[in-house]
Amino acid sequence: MAVLLASCGNDGSSRSGPALDPRPEVQTCLPDIAEGMPARLSDTECFTDLKTLEPGPDLIPYEVNAPLWTDGAFKPRFLVVPSPEQITIRADDSWAFPDGTVLIKVFGFEFRKGDPESRRAVETRFMVRRNGAWEYSTYEWNDEGTDAALLEKRKVVEYTIERGSGSEVIEYGFPEYDDCVTCHGSEIDDVLGPKTGQLNRERDYDGVVANQLVAMAEIGLFALGTDEEINPDAEPRMANPPKGEGTLEEQARAYLDANCAHCHRPGAYADSAEHGLDLRYEVLLADSGICDPMKYFTEWAGLPRVAPGDPDGSGLMQRFVLDGVLRMPSTGTSTVDPFGTALLRDWIARLTTCP
């Protein structure tokens, strides 16, 4: 098992592990939603201070290696697994969560770029595991950042981000149930972010730097054998594009997994059996279909999805820089990702062959 490294806390003091506190015996974050989600975020009792997003005692923070692009939003992530229930790690390294699990993602923006004081949450999404299925809910924050209201239907709000050279208007979409199942699927049991390869990374837990898998295992979060321990070096680890970790191809494949594979995989919205494209990170490039010709779009008929050495001649690259509904990713964003498109362009430009 990995060694936990002591460092300085936010107040400058030094502390040592464990990185996470034991889970409380009584769940305070959404202990019972039999009658539906509360009307206000403050009534969920998941956060002790909404203004600072201070998590409650049963919220476990986590970070992913390859994040989904959402118009540049910052996204704190948390999960709740009721004690003493545990997560089962499947053979394909996806995670199976018990009933009572709560997955929370907060979306927010720095409304004046370079000014941390302008950071404000705009949305908080929930996935709650109940009766063997996932239920989806979302809350819209008020402009004061003091609370958020439960939404019943899809909504689009324009947010203006001020930059030194001007401003950018983001058409931010709040999803409804049908939008959620487009990516998560109504039949697919696994979730998109929390899986072994995405969470196999170090995190600073307020002064204690530890591998997330190890930290979670230490509080009994995983259903492991009696003598079994988590060894991060023996577990899958997805490349981390924002940190430049991994080869260029690994970073590009991780980006495509996080931003595209929720639809482009077997049994999903753009089923691989029909579309011939499987962008999951663990699938070999030769088996992914990424080198095949484009399908369904007459203006790109015969254009290879990826043409080695030629980003502008690659259909995949074209889909990422389009304006309008044909741009990829097709949901959850209204602007082109400058980092992601540069990464994909660089990868394709350096490719010499495509299997």
C-alpha positions in Angstrom: 0.0 0.0 0.0 1.3 3.4 -0.9 2.8 5.7 1.8 0.9 8.8 2.7 3.0 11.9 2.5 2.6 14.6 5.2 2.7 18.2 4.1 1.4 21.6 5.2 -2.3 22.3 5.6 -4.0 25.4 4.5 -3.1 27.2 7.7 0.6 26.3 7.3 0.5 23.5 9.9 1.8 20.0 9.2 -0.4 17.0 9.5 -0.1 13.3 8.7 -2.5 10.7 7.4 -4.9 9.2 7.0 -6.0 11.4 4.1 -9.8 10.9 4.7 -11.8 10.7 7.9 -13.9 7.6 8.5 -17.3 7.6 7.1 -20.0 8.6 9.6 -22.4 5.8 10.6 -25.4 8.0 9.8 -25.7 9.5 6.4 -26.6 13.2 6.5 -26.5 13.9 2.7 -29.8 12.9 1.2 -30.5 10.1 3.7 -33.9 9.4 2.2 -35.4 10.8 -1.1 -38.4 8.5 -1.3 -40.6 11.5 -1.6 -38.3 13.2 -4.2 -35.3 15.6 -4.1 -35.6 18.7 -1.8 -36.6 21.9 -3.5 -33.4 23.7 -2.5 -29.8 22.6 -2.4 -29.5 23.8 1.2 -32.2 21.3 2.2 -30.1 18.3 1.0 -27.7 18.8 3.9 -24.8 17.8 1.7 -22.8 20.9 2.3 -22.1 22.6 5.7 -21.4 26.0 4.0 -22.8 26.6 0.5 -20.9 29.8 0.0 -17.6 28.0 0.4 -18.9 24.6 -0.8 -17.6 23.1 2.5 -18.6 19.4 2.2 -20.6 17.7 4.8 -19.1 14.8 6.9 -20.0 12.0 4.4 -18.9 13.7 1.2 -15.7 12.3 -0.3 -14.0 14.7 -2.7 -12.2 13.3 -5.8 -10.6 14.5 -9.0 -10.3 12.8 -12.4 -7.3 12.5 -14.7 -9.1 13.5 -17.9 -12.0 15.9 -17.3 -14.9 16.6 -19.6 -14.9 20.0 -21.3 -17.9 22.1 -20.1 -17.1 25.6 -21.5 -14.2 26.0 -19.1 -16.2 25.5 -16.0 -14.5 24.5 -12.7 -16.0 21.3 -11.3 -15.6 20.1 -7.7 -16.7 16.5 -7.4 -17.9 14.5 -4.5 -19.3 11.1 -3.7 -21.2 9.6 -0.8 -21.3 5.8 -0.1 -23.4 5.0 3.0 -21.5 3.2 5.7 -20.8 0.3 5.8 -21.7 -0.3 2.1 -18.9 -0.6 -0.4 -18.0 -0.1 -4.0 -17.3 -3.2 -6.1 -14.5 -2.9 -8.7 -15.5 -5.0 -11.7 -13.1 -6.9 -13.9 -13.2 -4.1 -16.5 -12.3 -1.6 -13.7 -15.6 0.2 -13.8 -17.3 0.7 -10.4 -20.6 -0.7 -9.2 -22.2 1.5 -6.5 -24.6 0.4 -3.8 -28.1 1.9 -3.2 -27.8 5.1 -1.2 -24.8 6.3 -3.2 -24.8 10.0 -4.1 -22.6 11.5 -6.8 -22.3 15.3 -6.9 -20.7 17.6 -9.4 -20.6 21.4 -9.0 -20.2 23.6 -12.1 -19.0 27.2 -11.9 -17.1 29.9 -13.6 -14.5 32.6 -13.0 -16.6 35.4 -14.3 -13.6 37.7 -14.6 -10.7 35.7 -15.9 -7.7 36.0 -13.5 -9.8 37.1 -10.6 -10.4 34.2 -8.1 -12.9 36.4 -6.2 -15.2 36.3 -9.3 -15.6 32.5 -9.0 -19.2 31.4 -8.6 -21.1 28.2 -8.8 -24.0 28.0 -11.3 -25.1 24.4 -11.1 -25.0 21.3 -8.9 -25.9 18.0 -10.4 -26.9 14.8 -8.5 -26.9 11.2 -9.4 -28.6 9.1 -6.6 -28.5 5.3 -6.6 -31.9 4.0 -5.6 -33.7 0.6 -6.2 -30.8 -0.5 -8.4 -31.0 2.5 -10.8 -29.6 6.0 -11.1 -31.8 9.0 -10.6 -30.7 12.4 -11.9 -31.4 15.9 -10.6 -29.9 19.4 -11.0 -30.0 22.7 -9.1 -29.5 26.2 -10.4 -27.7 28.6 -8.2 -28.8 32.1 -7.5 -26.7 35.1 -8.6 -25.6 35.7 -4.9 -24.2 32.2 -4.7 -26.1 31.5 -1.5 -28.4 28.7 -2.5 -29.7 26.8 -5.5 -33.2 25.7 -6.7 -34.2 22.3 -8.1 -35.1 22.4 -11.8 -37.8 20.4 -13.3 -37.0 20.9 -17.0 -34.3 21.8 -19.4 -33.0 25.4 -19.3 -30.4 27.6 -21.1 -28.9 30.6 -19.4 -26.4 33.0 -21.0 -23.4 33.8 -18.8 -20.8 36.5 -19.8 -17.2 35.8 -19.0 -15.0 38.9 -18.9 -11.5 38.6 -20.4 -8.7 41.1 -20.7 -9.4 41.4 -24.5 -13.2 41.5 -24.2 -15.9 39.1 -23.2 -17.4 35.8 -24.1 -21.0 34.7 -23.9 -21.6 31.1 -22.8 -25.0 29.5 -23.5 -25.0 27.2 -20.5 -27.4 24.3 -20.6 -29.1 22.9 -17.5 -30.1 19.3 -18.4 -33.3 17.4 -17.8 -33.7 13.6 -17.5 -33.6 12.9 -21.2 -30.3 14.8 -21.6 -28.8 12.9 -18.7 -29.6 9.5 -20.2 -28.2 10.5 -23.6 -24.7 10.3 -22.0 -25.3 8.0 -19.1 -27.8 5.7 -20.8 -31.0 4.3 -19.3 -29.7 0.8 -19.2 -26.0 1.2 -18.6 -25.2 0.5 -15.0 -21.8 2.1 -14.7 -21.0 5.8 -14.3 -18.7 8.0 -16.5 -16.2 9.7 -14.2 -15.5 7.6 -11.1 -13.6 4.5 -12.4 -10.2 3.2 -11.6 -8.2 4.7 -14.4 -9.7 8.1 -13.9 -9.2 8.3 -10.1 -5.7 6.6 -10.0 -3.9 9.8 -9.2 -2.6 11.8 -6.2 -4.7 14.4 -4.5 -4.0 17.0 -1.8 -6.4 16.3 1.1 -5.9 19.6 2.9 -2.3 18.9 3.7 -2.0 15.2 3.1 -1.0 14.1 -0.4 -2.2 10.6 -1.2 -3.2 8.4 -4.0 -7.0 8.6 -4.2 -7.5 4.9 -4.6 -5.4 4.2 -1.5 -7.1 7.0 0.5 -10.5 5.5 -0.3 -9.4 1.9 0.4 -8.2 3.0 3.8 -11.7 4.0 4.9 -13.2 0.8 3.6 -14.8 2.2 0.5 -13.9 -0.8 -1.7 -15.1 -4.4 -1.4 -11.6 -6.1 -1.2 -10.5 -9.5 -0.1 -9.2 -10.0 3.4 -5.5 -9.7 2.4 -6.1 -7.6 -0.7 -4.7 -4.0 -0.9 -4.8 -1.3 -3.5 -1.5 -1.0 -5.4 -1.8 2.1 -7.7 1.2 0.9 -9.8 -0.7 -2.3 -10.6 -4.0 -0.6 -11.5 -5.0 1.2 -14.7 -4.1 4.8 -14.9 -5.5 7.1 -17.5 -3.2 9.8 -18.9 -3.7 13.3 -17.5 -3.9 15.8 -20.4 -4.1 19.0 -18.3 -0.9 18.0 -16.5 0.8 16.7 -19.7 1.2 13.3 -18.1 1.4 10.3 -20.6 2.5 10.1 -24.2 0.8 12.5 -26.7 -1.3 9.6 -28.0 -2.3 8.6 -24.5 -3.3 12.1 -23.7 -5.4 12.4 -26.9 -7.1 9.0 -26.2 -7.8 10.1 -22.6 -9.4 13.3 -23.9 -11.5 11.4 -26.4 -12.6 8.9 -23.7 -13.7 11.7 -21.3 -15.4 13.8 -24.0 -16.7 11.3 -26.5 -16.7 7.7 -25.2 -19.9 8.1 -23.2 -21.7 8.1 -26.5 -19.2 6.3 -28.8 -19.0 2.9 -27.1 -21.0 -0.4 -27.2 -24.6 -0.1 -26.1 -24.5 3.7 -25.8 -26.3 6.5 -27.7 -24.0 6.2 -30.8 -23.6 2.5 -30.5 -20.3 1.1 -31.8 -22.1 -1.7 -33.6 -23.9 0.8 -35.8 -21.5 3.7 -36.0 -18.2 1.7 -36.0 -16.5 4.0 -33.4 -15.4 3.0 -29.9 -13.5 5.8 -28.2 -12.9 4.2 -24.8 -9.4 4.6 -23.6 -8.7 0.9 -23.1 -9.6 0.0 -26.6 -6.7 -0.4 -29.0 -6.4 2.3 -31.6 -6.6 -0.4 -34.3 -9.9 -1.6 -32.9 -11.4 1.9 -32.2 -12.6 2.6 -35.8 -10.9 6.0 -35.6 -9.0 5.4 -38.8 -12.0 4.5 -40.8 -13.9 6.8 -43.2 -16.6 9.2 -42.0 -20.2 8.0 -42.1 -23.6 9.6 -42.3 -22.5 13.1 -43.5 -22.5 13.5 -47.3 -20.2 16.6 -47.1 -17.5 14.5 -45.5 -18.1 11.2 -47.4 -14.9 9.3 -47.7 -13.0 11.7 -45.4 -11.0 9.6 -42.9 -11.8 10.2 -39.3 -8.1 10.6 -38.7 -5.6 11.2 -41.5 -2.1 10.8 -40.2 -0.1 14.1 -40.5 -3.2 16.0 -41.7 -5.4 17.5 -39.0 -7.4 19.6 -41.4 -8.1 16.5 -43.5 -9.3 14.6 -40.6 -13.1 14.3 -40.0 -12.7 14.0 -36.3 -10.8 17.3 -36.1 -13.5 19.0 -38.3 -16.3 17.9 -35.9 -14.5 19.5 -32.9 -14.1 23.0 -34.5 -17.5 23.4 -36.1 -20.1 26.0 -35.1 -23.6 24.7 -34.3 -25.2 21.4 -33.5 -22.8 19.2 -35.4 -19.8 20.2 -33.3 -18.5 17.5 -30.9 -19.1 17.0 -28.0 -22.7 17.4 -29.0 -24.1 18.1 -25.5 -23.1 20.1 -22.4 -21.0 22.8 -24.2 -21.5 25.8 -26.4 -17.9 26.8 -27.1 -14.9 25.2 -28.7 -12.3 23.8 -26.3 -9.0 25.5 -27.2 -6.9 23.1 -25.2 -8.6 19.9 -26.4 -8.5 21.0 -30.1 -4.9 21.9 -29.9 -4.1 18.5 -28.3 -5.9 16.6 -31.0 -4.4 18.7 -33.7 -0.9 18.1 -32.4 -1.5 14.3 -32.1 -2.9 13.9 -35.6 -0.1 16.1 -37.0 2.5 13.9 -35.5 0.9 10.6 -36.5 2.8 8.8 -39.3 0.4 5.8 -39.6 -3.1 5.0 -38.5 -3.8 1.2 -38.0 
